Amino acid sequence: MGTQPRRRGVCVYSVARALLLVGVCGAALLGPSVFAQSTNTDAYRAQLQSQLNQLEAQIASQQKILDVAQSQDVSLSRDITILNAQIAQAELSIKARNLAIQELTSGIQDKQNTIFGLNTKLNSELQSLSAMLRAEDQLDATPLMVVALSSQTLSDFFTDAQSFDQINTQIQSSFTQITATRAATQQEQDDLQNQLEEETQLRQVQQLQEQQIQSQQQQKQQILAETKGQEKSYKAIIAQNQKSAAQIRTALFQLNGSAAIPFAKALDYATAAGKQTGIRPAFLLGIIAEESNLGENVGTGSWTVDMKAPRDTVPFKAITASLGLNPDTMPVSKKQWYGYGGAMGPAQFIPSTWVGLAGYVQQPSGSGNWVYDASSDRVGKRTGNTPPNPWNPQDAFMAAALYLTDSGAGSQTSSGEFKAAMCYLAGCGNVGNKSLQFYGNSVAALARKYQCQIDIVGGNPGSTSCN
């Protein structure tokens, strides 16, 4: 009995000294194993970035070829050059985007490894802290005189007590630091994951690019087959294929989420939106056509399944209720594995964006309860439809025009329209994102096509076809 308190006391202070070693050395022991993989990962990502930079330089080179060719008079060689440059640029864009996805995937794996290591270290520190607290409980449960007598000397007692306080302080500090680091690393992983989802979402759009490449290849082969490389023959084909104004007016303009309308009606809506907002009608038609292509590619979904709740589901119920529509029967874009759907109508607005243009306000403020307010309705004031309907082509055209002019399309310059198109796709923060610029280029090509058709309808045909 006489020796048990001493053994107990020795056990307590031995734990304290052992824990002090863990607190001092634990990070050193765990650190190299946690972060050793980052060097190889960084090298791999640097290699990917180098390849990506080379592809982006090649894409820029093809754009210069396009710019020069499109400024020239129509000719067989000029149009073949344009087709070749467009095909090459699209193929390079797809390669660049795949590299960007690989780079992001590598970054996410690196962050996951870091978080795993930090969690391991945190668990070790927590175990040390737990052992420390158990030792402290043992010390508190032992009479001070017994503990003091169990020490070899009075000096040992005070030294051990000081070490005990020191390890407690160090573990608490380490716990705070690791928790903060883990939170920061998790945020970095979340940011990378969001970028990966954004890039992966565009895989679906790349199918459209691949279809465009196939179409351009077929067009090129047809031109070469019909002309046999003769400039004179090409001029004759252009003259023969030039559509009349009547044919253009009656041709159907395809819309997503709404029935197709004659081109003449689509042009009326685009022209009216242009007068109200300053947007160029041909550019607006290009945006609507591109969005309808994207929406058709995504398919039709259900608001209860495909929308993000409550961000879009709550305003969607308010929109349909104010219009007297059954939310269960209204077409919206389908959710893909990479993210949410729920885009509405020809202009493909999600509900949380539509409410900001169409006059819906939260009552009371910040409650999430959306109520239509005609005084805040930017779309209805211009179309006369109150409340406006996102599936109504007239309202959809006007809403798109407002959004685009807010983003700079009212300048009617190529740079202003390109920026507005990029904002429409992925927000203005992504205007300079090279992996997304195919969208702006595609819209610009469609705008040129529709400007050609508008010129013919207006009695001012150019010297080239509108294909």
C-alpha positions in Angstrom: 0.0 0.0 0.0 2.8 2.4 0.9 4.3 2.2 -2.6 1.1 2.5 -4.7 0.8 6.3 -4.5 4.3 6.7 -5.7 3.8 4.4 -8.7 0.6 6.3 -9.5 2.4 9.6 -9.3 5.2 8.4 -11.5 2.6 7.2 -14.0 0.9 10.6 -14.1 4.1 12.6 -14.7 5.5 10.0 -17.1 2.4 10.5 -19.2 2.9 14.3 -19.0 6.5 14.0 -20.3 5.5 11.5 -23.0 2.7 13.8 -24.1 5.2 16.7 -24.2 7.3 14.7 -26.7 4.2 14.0 -28.8 3.3 17.7 -28.8 6.8 18.7 -29.9 7.5 15.9 -32.3 4.1 14.8 -33.6 4.0 17.4 -36.3 7.6 16.5 -37.4 6.7 12.8 -37.5 3.5 13.3 -39.5 4.4 16.3 -41.6 6.6 14.6 -44.2 4.2 11.7 -44.8 1.3 14.2 -45.2 2.9 16.5 -47.7 5.4 14.3 -49.5 3.1 13.7 -52.4 2.6 17.4 -53.2 6.0 17.7 -55.0 5.1 15.1 -57.6 1.5 16.5 -57.9 2.9 20.0 -58.4 5.2 18.8 -61.1 2.4 17.0 -62.9 0.1 20.1 -62.7 3.0 22.3 -64.0 3.3 19.9 -67.0 -0.4 20.1 -67.7 -0.3 23.9 -67.4 2.5 24.1 -69.9 0.6 22.0 -72.4 -2.5 24.1 -71.8 -0.5 27.3 -72.5 0.7 25.9 -75.8 -2.9 25.0 -76.8 -4.1 28.4 -75.9 -1.4 30.0 -78.0 -2.5 27.8 -80.9 -6.1 28.8 -80.4 -5.1 32.4 -80.5 -3.2 31.8 -83.7 -6.3 30.3 -85.3 -8.4 33.3 -84.2 -6.0 35.6 -86.0 -6.4 33.6 -89.2 -10.2 33.8 -88.8 -10.1 37.5 -88.2 -8.0 38.1 -91.3 -10.1 35.8 -93.5 -13.4 37.2 -92.4 -12.3 40.7 -93.3 -11.6 39.6 -96.9 -14.0 39.5 -99.8 -15.8 36.2 -100.3 -13.9 33.6 -102.2 -13.4 29.8 -102.3 -10.0 30.0 -100.7 -11.2 32.5 -98.1 -14.2 30.3 -97.0 -12.1 27.1 -96.9 -9.6 29.0 -94.8 -12.3 30.0 -92.4 -13.7 26.5 -92.2 -10.3 25.1 -91.5 -9.5 27.6 -88.8 -12.9 27.1 -87.2 -12.4 23.3 -87.1 -8.9 23.6 -85.8 -9.9 26.1 -83.1 -12.8 23.9 -81.9 -10.6 20.8 -81.7 -8.0 22.7 -79.8 -10.6 24.1 -77.4 -11.8 20.6 -76.6 -8.2 19.5 -75.9 -7.6 22.5 -73.8 -10.7 22.0 -71.7 -9.8 18.3 -71.1 -6.4 19.4 -69.9 -8.0 22.0 -67.6 -10.2 19.3 -66.1 -7.2 17.0 -65.5 -5.4 19.8 -63.8 -8.3 20.5 -61.5 -8.7 16.8 -60.7 -5.1 16.6 -59.8 -5.5 19.7 -57.5 -8.5 18.2 -55.8 -6.6 14.9 -55.1 -3.7 16.9 -53.7 -6.1 18.8 -51.3 -7.8 15.5 -50.3 -4.4 14.0 -49.4 -3.6 17.2 -47.4 -6.9 17.0 -45.6 -6.3 13.3 -44.8 -2.9 14.1 -43.3 -4.2 16.9 -41.3 -7.1 14.8 -40.0 -4.6 12.1 -39.0 -2.5 14.7 -37.2 -5.6 16.2 -35.5 -6.7 12.8 -34.3 -3.2 12.2 -32.8 -3.4 15.5 -31.0 -6.9 14.8 -29.8 -5.7 11.5 -28.4 -2.8 13.2 -26.7 -5.2 15.8 -25.3 -7.5 13.1 -24.0 -4.6 11.3 -22.3 -3.6 14.6 -20.8 -7.0 15.2 -19.4 -7.2 11.7 -18.0 -3.8 12.3 -16.3 -5.0 15.6 -15.0 -8.1 13.9 -13.5 -5.8 11.4 -11.8 -3.7 14.3 -10.4 -6.7 16.2 -9.2 -8.1 13.0 -7.5 -4.8 12.5 -5.6 -4.2 14.5 -2.4 -1.5 17.2 -3.0 0.6 15.9 -0.1 0.6 12.3 -1.5 1.6 13.6 -5.0 4.3 15.8 -3.5 5.7 12.9 -1.4 5.6 10.6 -4.5 8.1 12.8 -6.3 11.7 12.0 -5.9 12.4 15.6 -4.8 10.4 18.8 -4.3 12.2 20.2 -7.4 10.9 17.2 -9.5 7.4 17.9 -8.4 7.4 21.5 -9.5 9.3 20.7 -12.7 6.7 18.0 -13.6 3.8 20.3 -12.8 5.3 23.0 -15.0 5.8 20.4 -17.8 2.2 19.4 -17.4 1.0 23.0 -17.9 3.3 23.4 -20.9 2.0 20.3 -22.7 -1.6 21.4 -22.1 -0.9 24.8 -23.6 0.9 23.2 -26.6 -1.8 20.7 -27.4 -4.5 23.4 -27.2 -2.5 25.6 -29.5 -1.9 22.7 -31.9 -5.6 21.8 -31.8 -6.5 25.4 -32.8 -3.9 25.5 -35.6 -4.9 22.2 -37.1 -8.6 23.0 -37.0 -8.0 26.3 -38.8 -5.7 24.6 -41.4 -8.2 21.8 -42.0 -11.0 24.4 -42.5 -8.9 26.4 -44.9 -7.9 23.3 -46.9 -11.5 22.1 -47.1 -12.4 25.5 -48.5 -9.7 25.2 -51.1 -11.0 21.7 -52.0 -14.6 23.1 -52.3 -13.3 25.9 -54.6 -11.5 23.4 -56.8 -14.6 21.1 -56.8 -16.8 24.0 -58.0 -14.3 24.7 -60.8 -14.3 21.0 -61.7 -18.0 20.9 -61.9 -18.0 24.0 -64.1 -15.5 22.4 -66.4 -17.2 19.0 -66.4 -20.5 20.7 -67.1 -19.1 21.9 -70.4 -18.4 18.3 -71.6 -22.1 18.3 -72.5 -21.6 21.5 -74.5 -18.5 20.0 -76.2 -20.8 17.6 -77.9 -22.3 20.6 -79.7 -18.8 21.7 -80.7 -18.1 18.2 -82.0 -21.3 18.3 -84.0 -20.3 21.7 -85.4 -16.9 20.3 -86.4 -18.6 17.4 -88.2 -21.0 19.9 -89.9 -18.1 22.1 -90.9 -16.1 19.2 -92.3 -19.1 18.1 -94.3 -19.6 21.6 -95.6 -16.0 21.8 -96.6 -16.1 18.5 -98.4 -19.3 19.5 -100.2 -17.9 22.8 -101.4 -14.7 21.1 -102.7 -16.7 18.4 -104.4 -19.1 20.8 -106.1 -16.6 23.4 -107.2 -13.6 21.1 -107.9 -11.5 23.9 -106.5 -12.7 26.4 -109.1 -13.4 30.0 -107.9 -15.9 30.7 -110.7 -17.9 27.7 -109.8 -18.0 28.7 -106.2 -19.4 32.2 -107.1 -22.2 30.6 -109.1 -23.1 28.3 -106.2 -23.3 31.2 -103.8 -25.6 33.1 -106.2 -27.8 30.0 -106.6 -28.1 29.3 -102.9 -28.7 32.8 -101.8 -32.1 32.6 -100.0 -34.9 35.1 -100.8 -36.3 37.4 -98.2 -39.6 35.6 -98.3 -37.9 32.2 -97.6 -36.0 33.7 -94.7 -39.1 35.3 -93.1 -41.1 32.0 -93.1 -38.2 29.8 -92.0 -38.8 28.5 -88.4 -36.7 29.9 -85.6 -36.2 27.0 -83.1 -36.8 27.8 -79.4 -36.3 25.7 -76.3 -39.2 25.3 -73.9 -41.5 27.0 -76.4 -42.9 26.2 -79.9 -40.8 27.3 -82.9 -41.8 30.7 -84.4 -41.2 32.1 -87.9 -38.0 34.0 -88.3 -39.9 37.1 -89.1 -41.6 37.0 -85.6 -38.3 36.3 -83.9 -36.8 39.3 -85.7 -39.7 41.5 -84.6 -39.1 40.5 -80.9 -35.3 41.1 -81.3 -35.8 44.4 -83.0 -38.3 45.6 -80.3 -35.8 44.5 -77.6 -33.1 46.4 -79.5 -35.1 49.6 -79.6 -35.8 49.3 -75.8 -32.3 48.3 -74.7 -29.8 49.2 -77.5 -28.8 45.6 -78.2 -28.1 44.6 -81.8 -30.9 42.3 -82.9 -28.6 39.8 -84.7 -26.6 39.4 -81.6 -29.7 38.7 -79.5 -30.9 36.2 -82.0 -27.5 34.5 -81.8 -27.7 34.2 -78.0 -31.3 32.8 -78.1 -30.3 30.3 -80.8 -27.2 29.2 -78.8 -29.2 28.8 -75.6 -31.9 26.9 -77.3 -29.3 24.5 -78.7 -27.9 24.1 -75.2 -31.3 23.6 -73.7 -32.3 21.0 -76.2 -29.0 19.2 -75.5 -29.7 19.1 -71.8 -33.3 17.9 -72.2 -36.5 18.4 -70.3 -36.6 17.8 -66.5 -38.9 18.3 -63.5 -38.7 21.2 -61.1 -39.1 19.0 -58.0 -36.1 16.8 -59.1 -33.8 19.0 -61.1 -33.8 22.5 -59.5 -31.6 23.5 -56.6 -33.7 23.9 -53.5 -34.6 26.3 -52.1 -32.6 28.8 -54.3 -34.7 28.1 -57.4 -37.7 25.9 -56.2 -39.1 28.7 -54.0 -39.1 31.5 -56.7 -40.2 28.9 -59.3 -43.4 28.3 -57.3 -43.9 32.0 -57.0 -43.4 32.6 -60.8 -45.8 29.8 -61.8 -48.4 30.8 -59.2 -48.4 34.4 -60.4 -48.9 33.3 -64.0 -51.6 30.7 -63.0 -49.5 27.9 -64.4 -49.1 24.3 -63.0 -45.4 24.0 -62.0 -45.6 20.3 -62.6 -46.3 20.7 -66.3 -43.9 23.5 -67.2 -40.7 22.4 -69.0 -37.3 23.1 -67.4 -33.9 21.9 -68.2 -32.9 18.5 -66.8 -30.4 18.1 -64.0 -27.2 16.4 -65.1 -24.8 14.5 -62.8 -22.5 17.5 -62.7 -25.0 20.1 -61.4 -28.5 21.5 -61.1 -31.0 22.1 -63.9 -34.2 24.1 -63.9 -33.5 26.7 -66.7 -36.8 28.0 -68.2 -37.8 28.9 -71.7 -36.0 30.1 -74.8 -33.6 32.3 -72.9 -32.8 29.5 -70.4 -33.1 31.6 -67.2 -33.0 29.9 -63.9 -35.8 31.1 -61.5 -33.4 32.9 -59.1 -32.2 35.1 -62.0 -35.6 35.6 -63.6 -37.1 37.1 -60.4 -34.5 39.9 -60.4 -35.6 40.9 -64.0 -39.3 40.3 -63.8 -40.2 42.2 -60.7 -40.4 39.7 -57.9 -39.4 40.9 -54.4 -39.1 39.2 -51.1 -41.8 40.1 -48.6 -40.8 40.7 -45.9 -37.2 41.5 -47.0 -35.0 38.5 -46.8 -37.8 36.1 -46.0 -37.5 34.1 -49.2 -41.2 34.6 -49.9 -41.3 36.0 -53.4 -44.1 38.3 -54.4 -44.7 40.0 -57.8 -44.3 43.8 -57.8 -45.2 45.5 -61.1 -43.2 48.6 -60.1 -40.0 46.5 -60.1 -40.7 44.6 -63.3 -38.1 45.6 -65.9 -39.4 43.1 -68.5 -43.1 43.7 -68.2 -42.7 47.4 -68.5 -41.3 46.9 -72.0 -43.4 44.1 -73.3 -46.7 45.0 -71.6 -47.0 41.5 -70.2 -47.5 41.7 -66.4 -46.2 39.5 -64.9 -43.9 38.4 -67.7 -43.7 34.7 -68.7 -40.2 33.1 -69.2 -41.8 30.6 -71.6 -43.3 33.5 -73.7 -40.7 34.2 -76.5 -41.5 38.0 -76.4 -40.7 38.2 -72.7 -37.8 35.8 -73.0 -36.2 37.9 -75.7 -36.6 41.1 -73.7 -35.3 39.6 -70.5 -32.2 38.3 -72.4 -31.7 41.7 -73.9 -31.8 43.4 -70.5 -29.4 41.0 -69.0 -27.0 41.3 -72.0 -27.1 45.1 -72.1 -26.4 45.2 -68.3 -23.3 43.2 -69.3 -22.1 45.6 -72.0 -23.9 44.4 -75.2 -25.4 47.8 -75.8 -22.0 49.0 -77.1 -22.7 46.9 -80.2 -19.0 46.3 -80.6 -17.4 42.9 -81.1 -15.6 43.1 -77.8 -18.7 44.3 -75.9 -20.8 41.6 -77.3 -18.2 38.9 -76.6 -18.0 40.0 -73.0 -21.8 40.0 -72.7 -22.0 36.5 -74.2 -19.5 35.2 -71.7 -21.3 36.9 -68.8 -24.5 35.2 -70.0 -22.9 31.8 -70.0 -21.0 31.7 -66.7 -21.0 35.1 -65.0 -18.8 38.1 -65.8 -16.0 36.7 -63.6 -15.3 34.1 -66.3 -15.0 36.5 -69.2 -11.3 35.9 -69.4 -11.5 32.1 -68.9 -10.0 30.8 -72.2 -11.6 27.4 -71.8 -15.0 28.9 -72.0 -14.5 31.3 -74.9 -15.8 28.9 -77.5 -19.3 30.1 -76.3 -18.6 33.7 -77.2 -17.1 32.6 -80.6 -20.1 30.4 -81.3 -22.5 33.2 -80.6 -20.5 35.6 -82.8 -20.7 33.2 -85.7 -24.5 32.9 -85.2 -24.8 36.7 -85.0 -23.0 37.0 -88.4 -25.4 34.5 -89.9 -28.5 36.3 -88.6 -27.1 39.7 -89.6 -26.7 38.4 -93.1 -30.4 37.2 -93.1 -31.5 40.5 -91.6 -29.7 42.4 -94.4 -31.5 40.3 -97.0 -34.9 40.8 -95.4 -34.2 44.5 -95.3 -33.3 44.6 -99.0 -29.5 44.9 -98.5 -28.1 41.5 -99.3 -24.3 41.1 -99.1 -22.0 39.2 -101.4 -21.9 35.9 -99.4 -24.3 33.2 -98.3 -25.9 33.1 -94.8 -24.8 29.6 -94.0 
